[in-house]
Amino acid sequence: MRIFGAWRADFLASYSEGTAFEIFASELVLRPYGLALDDIKAGIVGGGQDGAIDSVYVFFDDYLIDEDSEVIDPASKPSDLGQGRLLELWIIQAKTTPAFSETTLDQLENSIRRLLNLSQSLDALSTLYNERLLGRIGLFRTAWDKLITQRPRISVNVAYATPGDRQGVTPQVEAKLNALRQVIAEAVPDPSLVTAELMGDKELLSRYNERPSYTVRMEYQESATSGDSHVALVKLKDSDLRKSVLDHC
């Protein structure tokens, strides 16, 4: 992909082609969330013992979860986090080879079956998968366990990206993709919140051409909460919010 080469030269010139493509593809898959490049890099887990998984991201109501998030803080109470909120897991595989591989889909299926088996501890999987991968999956498991009494909506999404042709995949690859979807669907409460997709060069380019969303962090002076309603007083003078509003007018 010509656009990848230009993007890599601009943003990740010192990175290997493989790692740069993992970051590039992950950013495009997650473009609707408007993540910063550093957030994308933090989710990269590829390398030895990665189980055909290159990056992992967890979102709680569209906000990226990390080790400091309230939803996984032992001090937070599930009842304070609300009912029926959306917990999302994104698993991404990205290869520079211009074809979709049956073997890769088989590896993804086996890995995800193990990682979503909540009866098996992540410690028991440490001989199969690297620490970064298990740590990211651990965020998802911890949040799910924390929210379980709050009836969360659990969404699991897998994207497999290459610079190949999505429309030209073989029936065997489509069959493997459907088998992967089935494995995920059996592991979550609501199969309608499961996706497993192939993204080729056309799909990646289309996503690249989308205008990314953005998030502005606000510092507030005072706040009040009543049930699920929140009010905050934000000082606009010289704030990032004011600058962002003016920049986008």
C-alpha positions as CSV (number, residue, x, y, z in Angstrom):
1,M,0.0,0.0,0.0
2,R,1.5,3.3,-1.1
3,I,-0.4,5.2,1.7
4,F,1.2,2.9,4.3
5,G,4.7,3.7,3.0
6,A,4.1,7.4,3.2
7,W,2.5,7.2,6.6
8,R,5.3,5.1,8.0
9,A,8.0,7.5,6.7
10,D,6.1,10.4,8.4
11,F,5.3,8.8,11.7
12,L,7.3,5.6,12.3
13,A,10.4,5.8,10.1
14,S,12.5,4.1,12.8
15,Y,10.2,1.1,13.1
16,S,10.4,-2.2,11.2
17,E,7.9,-2.6,8.4
18,G,6.0,-5.3,10.3
19,T,5.7,-3.4,13.5
20,A,4.8,-0.2,11.7
21,F,2.0,-2.0,9.8
22,E,0.6,-3.5,13.1
23,I,0.3,0.1,14.4
24,F,-1.0,1.5,11.2
25,A,-3.7,-1.2,10.8
26,S,-4.7,-1.0,14.5
27,E,-5.1,2.8,14.2
28,L,-7.3,2.4,11.1
29,V,-9.5,-0.4,12.7
30,L,-10.0,1.8,15.7
31,R,-10.3,5.1,13.8
32,P,-13.9,5.7,15.1
33,Y,-12.5,5.9,18.7
34,G,-10.0,8.7,17.8
35,L,-7.1,7.2,19.8
36,A,-3.7,8.9,20.0
37,L,-0.8,7.1,18.4
38,D,0.7,6.5,21.8
39,D,-2.5,4.7,22.9
40,I,-2.3,2.6,19.7
41,K,1.3,1.7,20.4
42,A,0.5,0.7,24.0
43,G,-1.9,-2.0,22.7
44,I,0.7,-3.8,20.5
45,V,1.4,-7.3,21.9
46,G,2.9,-8.9,18.8
47,G,6.2,-10.8,19.0
48,G,7.0,-14.2,20.4
49,Q,4.2,-16.2,21.9
50,D,1.5,-13.9,20.6
51,G,-1.0,-16.5,19.4
52,A,-1.4,-14.7,16.0
53,I,-2.6,-11.6,17.9
54,D,-0.8,-8.3,17.2
55,S,-2.8,-5.8,19.3
56,V,-5.5,-5.8,22.0
57,Y,-7.7,-2.9,23.2
58,V,-10.4,-2.7,25.8
59,F,-13.1,0.0,25.9
60,F,-15.7,0.9,28.5
61,D,-18.5,3.0,26.9
62,D,-16.1,4.0,24.2
63,Y,-13.3,5.0,26.6
64,L,-10.0,3.1,26.4
65,I,-9.2,1.2,29.6
66,D,-5.8,1.0,31.1
67,E,-4.3,-0.1,34.4
68,D,-5.5,3.1,36.1
69,S,-9.1,3.0,34.9
70,E,-11.9,3.1,37.5
71,V,-13.6,0.0,36.2
72,I,-10.7,-2.2,37.2
73,D,-9.8,-0.3,40.4
74,P,-10.3,-2.7,43.3
75,A,-11.5,0.3,45.4
76,S,-14.4,1.1,43.0
77,K,-17.8,-0.4,43.6
78,P,-19.7,-2.1,40.7
79,S,-22.9,-0.3,41.8
80,D,-21.1,3.0,41.1
81,L,-20.4,2.0,37.5
82,G,-24.0,1.8,36.2
83,Q,-26.2,-0.9,34.7
84,G,-26.0,-2.3,31.2
85,R,-22.9,-0.4,30.0
86,L,-20.8,-1.5,27.1
87,L,-17.5,-3.4,27.6
88,E,-15.7,-4.0,24.3
89,L,-12.7,-6.1,23.5
90,W,-10.8,-5.5,20.2
91,I,-8.3,-8.1,18.9
92,I,-6.3,-7.2,15.8
93,Q,-4.0,-9.3,13.6
94,A,-2.1,-7.4,10.9
95,K,0.3,-8.9,8.3
96,T,2.1,-7.3,5.4
97,T,1.6,-10.4,3.2
98,P,-1.0,-9.6,0.5
99,A,-3.2,-12.6,1.3
100,F,-5.5,-13.9,4.1
101,S,-4.2,-17.1,5.7
102,E,-6.2,-20.1,6.8
103,T,-3.4,-20.9,9.3
104,T,-3.6,-17.5,10.9
105,L,-7.4,-17.8,11.3
106,D,-6.9,-21.2,12.9
107,Q,-4.3,-19.7,15.3
108,L,-6.7,-16.9,16.2
109,E,-9.5,-19.3,16.8
110,N,-7.4,-21.4,19.2
111,S,-6.0,-18.4,21.0
112,I,-9.4,-16.7,21.5
113,R,-11.0,-19.9,22.7
114,R,-8.4,-20.1,25.4
115,L,-8.3,-16.4,26.3
116,L,-12.1,-16.1,26.6
117,N,-12.4,-19.3,28.7
118,L,-13.0,-17.6,32.1
119,S,-12.7,-20.9,33.9
120,Q,-9.0,-21.0,33.0
121,S,-6.7,-18.6,34.7
122,L,-4.4,-16.4,32.7
123,D,-1.5,-17.6,34.8
124,A,-2.1,-21.1,33.4
125,L,-1.6,-19.7,29.9
126,S,1.7,-18.0,30.6
127,T,3.6,-20.8,28.9
128,L,1.7,-20.2,25.7
129,Y,1.3,-16.4,25.5
130,N,3.5,-13.5,26.2
131,E,3.1,-11.2,29.3
132,R,1.9,-8.2,27.3
133,L,-0.9,-10.1,25.6
134,L,-2.0,-11.7,28.9
135,G,-1.9,-8.3,30.6
136,R,-4.2,-6.7,28.0
137,I,-6.7,-9.6,28.1
138,G,-6.5,-9.3,31.9
139,L,-7.9,-5.8,31.7
140,F,-10.9,-7.2,29.8
141,R,-11.4,-10.1,32.2
142,T,-11.0,-7.9,35.3
143,A,-13.6,-5.4,34.0
144,W,-16.0,-8.1,33.0
145,D,-15.7,-9.7,36.5
146,K,-16.2,-6.4,38.2
147,L,-19.3,-5.5,36.1
148,I,-21.0,-8.9,36.1
149,T,-23.7,-8.0,38.6
150,Q,-24.4,-4.8,36.6
151,R,-25.4,-6.8,33.5
152,P,-22.9,-5.3,31.1
153,R,-23.2,-5.6,27.3
154,I,-20.1,-7.6,26.3
155,S,-18.8,-7.0,22.8
156,V,-15.8,-8.9,21.3
157,N,-14.4,-7.9,17.9
158,V,-11.7,-9.3,15.8
159,A,-10.1,-7.7,12.8
160,Y,-7.6,-9.4,10.5
161,A,-5.9,-6.8,8.2
162,T,-3.5,-7.3,5.2
163,P,-2.8,-5.2,2.1
164,G,-4.6,-8.0,0.1
165,D,-7.9,-8.2,-1.7
166,R,-10.8,-8.9,0.7
167,Q,-13.2,-9.7,-2.1
168,G,-10.9,-12.4,-3.5
169,V,-10.6,-14.7,-0.5
170,T,-11.2,-18.4,-0.9
171,P,-14.2,-20.3,0.4
172,Q,-11.9,-22.0,2.9
173,V,-10.9,-18.6,4.4
174,E,-14.5,-17.6,4.7
175,A,-15.3,-20.9,6.4
176,K,-12.5,-20.3,8.9
177,L,-13.7,-16.8,9.5
178,N,-17.2,-18.1,10.3
179,A,-15.8,-20.7,12.6
180,L,-13.9,-17.9,14.5
181,R,-17.1,-15.9,14.9
182,Q,-18.9,-19.0,16.3
183,V,-16.1,-19.6,18.9
184,I,-16.5,-16.0,20.1
185,A,-20.3,-16.1,20.0
186,E,-20.2,-19.1,22.3
187,A,-18.1,-17.3,24.9
188,V,-20.2,-14.2,25.4
189,P,-23.8,-13.6,26.5
190,D,-25.0,-11.8,23.4
191,P,-23.8,-13.1,20.0
192,S,-25.2,-10.0,18.2
193,L,-22.3,-8.1,19.8
194,V,-19.6,-10.2,18.1
195,T,-17.7,-9.3,14.9
196,A,-14.9,-10.9,13.1
197,E,-13.9,-9.2,9.9
198,L,-11.2,-9.2,7.2
199,M,-9.8,-5.8,6.1
200,G,-7.9,-5.6,2.8
201,D,-6.3,-2.8,1.0
202,K,-9.6,-1.2,-0.1
203,E,-11.1,-1.4,3.3
204,L,-8.0,0.1,5.0
205,L,-7.8,2.9,2.5
206,S,-11.5,3.7,3.0
207,R,-10.9,3.9,6.7
208,Y,-7.8,6.0,6.3
209,N,-9.9,8.5,4.3
210,E,-12.4,8.9,7.1
211,R,-12.0,12.0,9.2
212,P,-11.0,10.8,12.7
213,S,-13.0,11.7,15.7
214,Y,-11.2,13.4,18.6
215,T,-11.5,13.5,22.4
216,V,-10.8,16.5,24.5
217,R,-10.0,16.0,28.2
218,M,-11.7,18.6,30.4
219,E,-10.6,19.7,33.9
220,Y,-13.5,20.8,36.0
221,Q,-13.7,23.0,39.0
222,E,-16.9,21.5,40.6
223,S,-19.3,18.7,39.9
224,A,-22.6,17.2,41.1
225,T,-24.1,13.8,40.5
226,S,-27.6,12.5,40.8
227,G,-28.3,9.0,39.7
228,D,-27.0,8.7,36.1
229,S,-27.0,12.5,35.6
230,H,-23.8,14.6,35.9
231,V,-23.2,18.3,35.9
232,A,-19.7,19.8,35.8
233,L,-18.4,23.4,35.8
234,V,-15.6,23.8,33.3
235,K,-13.5,26.9,32.9
236,L,-13.3,27.7,29.2
237,K,-10.7,30.5,29.3
238,D,-7.4,29.1,27.9
239,S,-8.8,25.6,28.2
240,D,-8.1,22.8,25.7
241,L,-11.9,22.6,25.2
242,R,-12.1,26.3,24.1
243,K,-9.1,25.9,21.8
244,S,-10.6,22.8,20.3
245,V,-14.0,24.4,19.7
246,L,-12.3,27.5,18.1
247,D,-10.1,25.3,15.9
248,H,-13.0,23.4,14.5
249,C,-15.4,26.3,13.9
